[in-house]
């Protein structure tokens, strides 16, 4: 019973955190990326794109990109949202430390991203192309990476707007460097885009990429929280 009570309390906390990062109608946020799928379908209908989408494009173009954009929009509000609303001092009075607030907001963001992922996957399957299930993990990995990167950058610059611009610059640089190639050091690593690779090598590269970015995400979260815990630095002008 105690475990259930704690779980219910955490669920309420996550719901309140979702309202803080996505507004009172936070449930709308997961539906916004569907506009991107609608645009892609429109391109096919009016022949702006001559070819149908393939399975290799599901992870990055159809699902991953709109999910990353949503992740950046949510990530900048995790810490910098308190700065912009001038409620940061209240967060520092929370029992257990301000990081409890940030963790609840990150959890809420992950829940919203998971809901958006499910909707994007369904729309992609119905209107664009079939795809393997591991494409969902790959898309979510990129989104989580940019969720925490945008959180850390917005905390560094003490502004949602500047954090969003900096995150967009990092994303653009990531996409330019990657180009049409598949880099194992990219959060957008897509094994489906390498059909001619040796299966054993492809599996090894994929495992390296997935484990590497789990560690990278944890490191960025630690750095972002470390920055946020420096009370005098954040509250200073």
C-alpha positions in Angstrom: 0.0 0.0 0.0 2.8 2.4 0.8 4.4 1.7 -2.6 1.0 2.4 -4.3 0.6 5.6 -2.4 4.1 6.8 -3.4 3.4 5.9 -7.0 0.1 7.8 -6.9 1.9 10.8 -5.4 4.6 10.7 -8.1 1.9 10.5 -10.8 0.3 13.6 -9.4 3.6 15.3 -9.3 4.4 14.4 -12.9 0.9 15.7 -14.0 1.6 19.0 -12.3 5.1 19.1 -13.8 3.5 18.5 -17.3 1.3 21.5 -16.8 4.4 23.6 -15.9 6.3 22.7 -19.0 3.5 22.3 -21.5 0.7 24.5 -20.2 -2.7 23.8 -18.8 -3.7 21.9 -21.9 -0.5 19.8 -21.8 -2.4 16.9 -23.4 -2.4 18.7 -26.7 1.5 18.6 -26.9 1.7 15.0 -28.1 -0.6 15.8 -31.0 1.4 18.7 -32.4 4.0 16.6 -34.2 1.2 15.0 -36.2 1.2 18.3 -38.2 4.5 17.2 -39.6 3.1 13.9 -40.8 0.2 15.8 -42.4 2.7 18.0 -44.2 4.6 14.9 -45.5 1.3 13.3 -46.7 0.4 16.6 -48.5 3.8 16.6 -50.2 3.0 13.1 -51.6 -0.5 14.0 -52.7 0.5 17.1 -54.6 3.7 15.4 -56.0 6.1 17.7 -54.3 7.9 14.4 -53.4 8.1 12.0 -56.3 8.8 8.8 -54.4 7.0 7.1 -51.5 8.7 7.0 -48.1 10.8 4.0 -47.2 11.3 2.1 -44.0 14.7 3.7 -43.5 13.2 7.2 -43.4 10.7 6.4 -40.7 13.1 6.8 -37.8 14.7 10.1 -38.8 12.5 12.1 -41.2 9.0 11.0 -40.3 9.2 10.3 -36.5 12.5 11.5 -35.2 12.6 15.1 -36.5 9.2 16.3 -35.2 9.9 14.4 -31.9 13.2 16.3 -31.5 11.5 19.6 -32.1 8.9 18.9 -29.4 11.7 17.7 -27.1 13.6 21.0 -27.4 10.4 22.9 -26.7 9.9 20.9 -23.5 13.5 20.8 -22.5 14.1 24.5 -22.4 11.3 24.8 -19.8 12.6 22.3 -17.3 15.0 24.7 -15.6 14.9 28.0 -17.5 11.2 28.1 -17.2 11.6 28.8 -13.5 14.1 31.5 -14.3 11.8 33.2 -16.9 8.8 33.0 -14.5 11.0 34.2 -11.6 10.0 31.2 -9.5 13.5 29.7 -9.2 13.8 30.7 -5.5 10.7 28.6 -4.7 12.2 25.6 -6.4 15.3 25.8 -4.1 13.0 25.5 -1.0 11.6 22.1 -2.1 12.5 19.3 0.5 15.2 17.1 -0.9 16.7 19.7 -3.2 15.6 21.6 -6.4 16.7 18.6 -8.5 13.5 16.9 -7.3 11.6 19.5 -9.3 13.8 19.1 -12.4 13.5 15.3 -12.2 9.7 15.5 -12.1 9.7 17.8 -15.1 12.0 15.5 -17.1 9.7 12.6 -16.2 6.7 14.6 -17.5 8.6 15.5 -20.7 9.4 11.8 -21.3 5.8 10.9 -20.8 4.6 13.5 -23.3 7.3 12.4 -25.8 6.3 8.8 -25.4 2.7 9.7 -26.2 3.9 11.7 -29.2 6.0 8.8 -30.3 3.0 6.4 -30.2 0.9 8.8 -32.3 3.7 9.5 -34.8 4.3 5.8 -35.2 0.6 5.1 -35.8 0.3 7.9 -38.3 3.5 6.9 -40.1 2.4 3.3 -40.4 -1.1 4.2 -41.6 -0.2 6.9 -44.1 3.5 6.7 -45.0 5.4 3.4 -44.6 6.0 0.3 -42.6 9.1 0.3 -40.3 10.8 -2.0 -37.8 10.1 -1.5 -34.1 13.7 -0.6 -33.3 13.1 2.6 -35.3 11.0 3.8 -32.4 13.9 3.4 -30.0 16.2 5.3 -32.4 13.7 8.1 -32.7 13.2 8.3 -29.0 16.9 8.3 -28.4 17.4 11.4 -30.5 14.5 13.1 -28.7 15.8 12.4 -25.2 19.3 13.6 -26.2 18.0 16.9 -27.3 15.6 17.1 -24.4 18.5 17.1 -22.0 20.8 19.1 -24.2 18.1 21.9 -24.4 17.6 21.7 -20.7 21.3 22.1 -20.0 21.8 24.9 -22.6 18.8 26.9 -21.3 20.2 26.6 -17.8 23.6 27.7 -19.0 22.3 30.8 -20.7 19.5 31.3 -18.1 16.9 31.8 -20.9 14.3 29.6 -22.6 14.7 31.5 -25.9 18.5 31.5 -26.0 18.5 27.9 -24.9 16.1 27.0 -27.8 18.3 28.9 -30.3 21.4 27.2 -29.1 19.8 23.8 -29.2 18.6 24.5 -32.8 22.1 25.4 -33.7 23.5 22.2 -32.2 20.8 20.2 -34.1 21.6 22.0 -37.4 25.3 21.3 -36.9 24.5 17.6 -36.1 22.5 17.2 -39.3 25.0 19.0 -41.5 27.9 16.9 -40.2 25.9 13.7 -40.5 24.6 14.6 -44.0 23.5 11.4 -45.8 26.0 9.3 -43.9 25.5 7.2 -40.8 27.8 8.2 -37.9 28.0 6.0 -34.8 28.6 9.1 -32.7 25.3 10.6 -33.8 22.1 10.3 -31.8 20.3 9.8 -35.1 22.2 6.6 -35.9 19.8 4.5 -38.1 20.8 0.9 -38.8 18.0 0.6 -41.4 19.9 3.1 -43.6 22.8 0.6 -44.0 21.2 -2.4 -45.7 24.5 -3.6 -47.2 26.5 -3.7 -43.9 27.5 -7.0 -42.3 24.8 -7.9 -39.8 27.3 -8.7 -37.1 29.1 -5.4 -37.5 25.8 -3.5 -37.7 24.6 -5.1 -34.4 27.9 -4.2 -32.7 27.7 -0.6 -34.0 24.1 -0.3 -32.9 24.9 -1.5 -29.4 27.8 0.9 -29.1 25.6 3.8 -30.2 22.8 2.9 -27.8 24.9 2.4 -24.8 27.1 5.4 -25.5 24.1 7.7 -25.7 22.6 6.3 -22.5 25.8 7.3 -20.7 25.9 10.7 -22.6 22.3 11.5 -21.5 23.1 10.7 -17.9 26.3 12.9 -18.1 24.4 15.9 -19.6 21.6 15.6 -17.0 24.3 15.6 -14.3 25.9 18.7 -15.8 22.6 20.5 -16.2 21.5 19.8 -12.6 25.0 20.8 -11.4 24.5 24.1 -13.2 21.0 24.5 -11.8 22.1 23.8 -8.2 24.5 26.7 -8.3 22.0 29.0 -6.7 24.0 32.2 -6.7 25.0 31.8 -10.3 21.5 31.3 -11.6 19.9 34.0 -9.4 22.6 36.5 -10.3 22.1 39.0 -13.0 
